[in-house]
Amino acid sequence: MTISEHVLVTGGAGFIGTHLCKALLDRGARVTAVDSLAGERLPALARLTQHERFAFLEHDITIPLVWDTPVTAVMHLASPIGPALVRDHPVQTLLAGSAGTVNALEIARRHKARIVVVSSAEVYGDPEVQPQPETYTGNVDPAGPMSGYQEAKRFLEAMTTAYRREHGVNTGIVRPFNVYGPGMLTSDKRVVAAFVVTALAGQELVVNGPDAVRSLCYVDDFVAGLIAMMDSDIPGPLNIGAPDGTSIGELANLVVATVGSGTVRIGKSAAVGGAARCPDITQASQLLGWVPTTSLQQGVSATVAGMRTMIEAQATVTFDVPTAWRTLIPQGQVLQCRADSIGSALRWLTETYPVLAPRLLSPQGQLVPWTNVYIAQDNVRDLDGLHTGLRGEVTLTMLPAMAGG
Ligand SMILES: NC(=O)c1ccc[n+]([C@@H]2O[C@H](COP(=O)([O-])OP(=O)(O)OC[C@H]3O[C@@H](n4cnc5c(N)ncnc54)[C@H](O)[C@@H]3O)[C@@H](O)[C@H]2O)c1
């Protein structure tokens, strides 16, 4: 078979990226994923690497990429995402949207390839218009708490439009709203993943602002929209999202019913997460013939099944808490979590006990290389670092170098 299609996917190791790579492989394309592996590695990436038409390149797209292999399309998804991450790392977030986007556009320009860049509904900020059509120009504070992400995406759209106008590059812009589905990390703090993980643990889902509304698009539907955009010459921007809003209270009840464990409690604090965003998808339906087809119930069922499998595959990790930490976390004599890598176990530790973050994170907020963690299972020093897989029951012993100072 001659393979005529070669797609370069930046952010291809992420949640949407792995689904996109799989869908492209399924239709016969050759796929190269470029990703800095800034986040945790998803099991889906390991499965993709088994495929003969899939290649993976570890690279930070904010640094120019010398790329000579012809490509027919570039899909630019690489970006930090999630309120906590983008608030803590606005510089890296703005660089991904600016330098990263220019580097992706340059690859498309050199290869005369179609490029689709993935923006966000965050370009609308706190919208004063419901639902949002693409013509709504947004309500964004350039110095607000989410400005690193919002302005990164607004710049991404501006630079993509500039490459089309000035360099004649065949560009397309999509604006996703919330996308969910199997393959989300169990450490993901966004609402669907957080609810599913809590319910699977049989715990209480605390719902602050049950009437707050979100647009929740199942990942397969979203990827179908992305590929339809890739196959077109439409510049966009196009909203790709679920037009029917779901209230957080409704979502919580559906998750608990689907999982069969957990309870819902209405919390006292106000709704978190800003104003409701719901897309007007008239343009996507008229220009691409795209509408989402997965019901919320189907999507939540598939998500629960996927996340249940992911959690079951994780090891129970017990931390051997160093003496030096016992004054910092006096309640933490025996700490346990479920994790599939040293990186995710240590990430859990820093999130659960922020007081430990200075010992576990670099000044840039990245987990530092783990040359001083022992795995009690076989007492082998972890030279591979962050991503070493964990199986079964594991004890992590932190050595004095990590526990001190
Ligand atoms: N998931 C959603 O609900 C949603 C909503 C709106 C927009 N988006 C956008 O969709 C895209 C994908 O989101 P996702 O949910 O798959 O997130 P994700 O965090 O799972 O994936 C993003 C990937 O980008 C990589 N990355 C980050 N910075 C990079 C860099 N400088 N160089 C190379 N790789 C880098 C990360 O390692 C990660 O694998 C992002 O651009 C995001 O802004 C997603």
The ligand as a MOL file (V3000), in Angstrom:
LIG
                    3D

  0  0  0     0  0            999 V3000
M  V30 BEGIN CTAB
M  V30 COUNTS 44 48 0 0 0
M  V30 BEGIN ATOM
M  V30 1 N -9.2450 18.8380 26.6610 0
M  V30 2 C -10.0200 19.9100 26.5770 0
M  V30 3 O -11.0960 19.9550 27.1680 0
M  V30 4 C -9.5840 21.0950 25.7550 0
M  V30 5 C -10.4090 22.2280 25.7190 0
M  V30 6 C -9.9930 23.3270 24.9800 0
M  V30 7 C -8.7890 23.3150 24.2900 0
M  V30 8 N -8.0200 22.2010 24.3570 0 CHG=1
M  V30 9 C -6.7350 22.2320 23.6350 0
M  V30 10 O -6.5190 20.9870 23.0060 0
M  V30 11 C -5.1260 20.6820 23.0080 0
M  V30 12 C -4.8950 19.3040 23.5970 0
M  V30 13 O -5.4400 19.2630 24.9100 0
M  V30 14 P -5.4190 17.9170 25.7970 0
M  V30 15 O -6.6590 17.9070 26.6080 0
M  V30 16 O -5.0980 16.7530 24.9450 0 CHG=-1
M  V30 17 O -4.2150 18.2590 26.7830 0
M  V30 18 P -2.9980 17.3030 27.2570 0
M  V30 19 O -2.3170 18.0270 28.3600 0
M  V30 20 O -3.4790 15.9260 27.5220 0
M  V30 21 O -2.0790 17.2830 25.9760 0
M  V30 22 C -1.2340 18.3440 25.6290 0
M  V30 23 C 0.1030 17.7560 25.2240 0
M  V30 24 O 0.9600 18.8280 24.8020 0
M  V30 25 C 2.2540 18.5450 25.2720 0
M  V30 26 N 2.9920 19.7870 25.3370 0
M  V30 27 C 2.7940 20.8530 26.1520 0
M  V30 28 N 3.6910 21.8140 25.8870 0
M  V30 29 C 4.4800 21.3430 24.8750 0
M  V30 30 C 5.5760 21.8680 24.1630 0
M  V30 31 N 6.0660 23.0840 24.4440 0
M  V30 32 N 6.1390 21.1180 23.1900 0
M  V30 33 C 5.6600 19.8890 22.8940 0
M  V30 34 N 4.6320 19.3290 23.5470 0
M  V30 35 C 4.0380 20.0590 24.5270 0
M  V30 36 C 2.0600 17.8970 26.6470 0
M  V30 37 O 3.2040 17.1170 27.0120 0
M  V30 38 C 0.8290 17.0510 26.3950 0
M  V30 39 O 1.1630 15.7260 26.0060 0
M  V30 40 C -4.4420 21.8060 23.7640 0
M  V30 41 O -3.9400 22.7490 22.8360 0
M  V30 42 C -5.5460 22.4180 24.5680 0
M  V30 43 O -5.3000 23.7890 24.8260 0
M  V30 44 C -8.3760 21.1030 25.0590 0
M  V30 END ATOM
M  V30 BEGIN BOND
M  V30 1 1 1 2
M  V30 2 2 2 3
M  V30 3 1 2 4
M  V30 4 1 4 5
M  V30 5 2 4 44
M  V30 6 2 5 6
M  V30 7 1 6 7
M  V30 8 2 7 8
M  V30 9 1 8 9
M  V30 10 1 8 44
M  V30 11 1 9 10
M  V30 12 1 9 42
M  V30 13 1 10 11
M  V30 14 1 11 12
M  V30 15 1 11 40
M  V30 16 1 12 13
M  V30 17 1 13 14
M  V30 18 2 14 15
M  V30 19 1 14 16
M  V30 20 1 14 17
M  V30 21 1 17 18
M  V30 22 2 18 19
M  V30 23 1 18 20
M  V30 24 1 18 21
M  V30 25 1 21 22
M  V30 26 1 22 23
M  V30 27 1 23 24
M  V30 28 1 23 38
M  V30 29 1 24 25
M  V30 30 1 25 26
M  V30 31 1 25 36
M  V30 32 1 26 27
M  V30 33 1 26 35
M  V30 34 2 27 28
M  V30 35 1 28 29
M  V30 36 1 29 30
M  V30 37 2 29 35
M  V30 38 1 30 31
M  V30 39 2 30 32
M  V30 40 1 32 33
M  V30 41 2 33 34
M  V30 42 1 34 35
M  V30 43 1 36 37
M  V30 44 1 36 38
M  V30 45 1 38 39
M  V30 46 1 40 41
M  V30 47 1 40 42
M  V30 48 1 42 43
M  V30 END BOND
M  V30 END CTAB
M  END
